[in-house]
């Protein structure tokens, strides 16, 4: 039985389903309910555009449950979703956040190679002389998956929580998160 006042987003979602949601959010409880509902979908691609009546911009989010499906290459299963999402926002370049893995250089190279093959420029925030300036100047942000605790520690150590929050929630920059990067988006750290 559904609790009074809450709306079901969708039941019995199939593998690799793309969901588009447009809803006006007037309070943080509604927003958190939507995020929790979306987070529960395993192996789903979720595209969210949520309008808010506050000072926050529309959220342009592509949340991927993972970056690799057994038997396929890095982001292969999500390629069409990622390309469509970025092209629909007229994005040409993406800033990658590889903080969830220890070998950030290899991780960044893997992501840069994939996004370049799709026709997008990509730079890695861990190589930037000024990571905060890199995020502030980003057209779009992709936070890769891995170890959630390592990701969060590196974001705090590099003082990127607030710049990413502002870029995504207040300016409406497109955000892609996979695995830990997807969970990161749902955490309380980006919400006020």
Helices and strands as residue ranges (DSSP letters): E 18-25, H 28-39, E 45-52, E 59-64, G 76-78, H 79-88, E 93-97, H 104-117, E 121-124, G 125-127, H 131-136, E 140-143, H 148-157, H 161-165, I 166-170, E 174-178, H 180-186, G 188-190
